[in-house]
Amino acid sequence: MKQIITHRNQTTISITNGDSHVFIQTNHDSPSLIQVNANGIQIQIQTGGNARVNPTYDTYEEVKPIALPRPVTPRPVTPRPITPPPVSPKPPVPPKPSTTGFNFWPFRKSIKHVSDLPIQTTEFVRLALKWCEEHIEKTKRKYTYELKYYKPKKTLGTYQYSTRKITVYVYPSLELKSLCSTIIHEYAHHLHLKSQADQNEYDRLERKYGYWDNAFEKEARAFEQMFVDALWEYMRGVVTVG
């Protein structure tokens, strides 16, 4: 704030307070009373006539503004390294169902014909004959088997007592369940033709009654009906692929 008073017949007063500025000029020829209120600062000035007025102030005082506090510069913050969350291990992948097991898996692709076999046809026949030995009857008499790869005109299989050989005919469009029936049929002949006498009786009955009415053939067909469903169910579990 600044205040100036001069010793003359004419008095000039200038008051500055911050942004407020008051300018007063008086003449001493006549008395006067001046009161000023500048932003809360009360100033009273008495003047009068030709009397000499002693100035209240003949100097000025400059009040320095109070220094504002310096802005605080924030300290740099070093970011913490971000630790990634732990990665859970992948769950183990369950193994695929085995295609070589003997249980039937309902979601696997079922096969129907010889051309669909994922294994050798000879292996199919070997496993089927082994099942017949274990589930129908097993004898001490040995036998062999043979596959012929073409479609016959009359029969799907034969059995010869003299050679003790089972012969089955296979071709791509042959149904596997039908092949199972043929294997059971010929295996039944191996069980029932135990001697040359049995073979002679077979030949006599065929000459007299024909093939379909031969008692040995009727018995072999009965074995087919009795065991084919069980054998096919087993073989289907063996050869069915996923």
Steps between C-alpha positions, in 0.01 A plus 500: 500500500628850416396833666631844388427843660650830374547836690321744271187697496370214296530149635511197275455151646549176312416170668577165343405169659538202275287560197309789674614856428359819665603851385401802718576870439398777753529880524602650839304824451207344675481242776402152398482149641571210269433141595596210273429131541712301252453128533472508875765774558354805676673834415391840646645831378430840671571822305392863558552869397846639443625324807803294446416139517763271630509205275425169646778347291768670296647174381361183366538142599489223253376173636644205316256228419530182689674238290281208416638155576681341206312218334618160608618289214381143554774243522507258212349169593670194360227256396520158652544217255173320439525133583288298257248266661610138525404295201301193587629188329279357230292207617623168365323384187322172568616220274275392221313176552694204378387362166648159575297425812223247510229721650261670266530879517167661397661815357728321258430449137349156447602292199286259305680351200830326437620808312461701824737283702789692665685167547594217268212267410711200603539656845125549522440131421771388741349700790151372417613136502682556829174633647320184378756282677456691827120545497358202308730201540866418456620157388842339494469451125697760311367691200619760253321780320529661161356815339405530137451853373214483256122471505387137460188394314353254753662491843686739729712234670595133514657246734687187390549227756787340306708817519330651807498833325243779535466709184316835493441727203541873548444797270467878559119519514461201734335600828715425802212353698436258215870408510460427872208268423708310242789458744267359769335271244825348379639473852189301597583253218849466647344412836247249362703320232728323740593200289487359149179323597339838576614627162351195326169554680501865396544399136219241523252744652578760236438249220172393659356831631703765326713774648234699692338197662828334598500457879860624525407819314194559717715466810760744362230756419365466856848585630500810279177630651615420852840669493516754214374800699752447778789449256406805294473718810849391601649550155334839465683614812825372354479671162293813568706816443462848654 
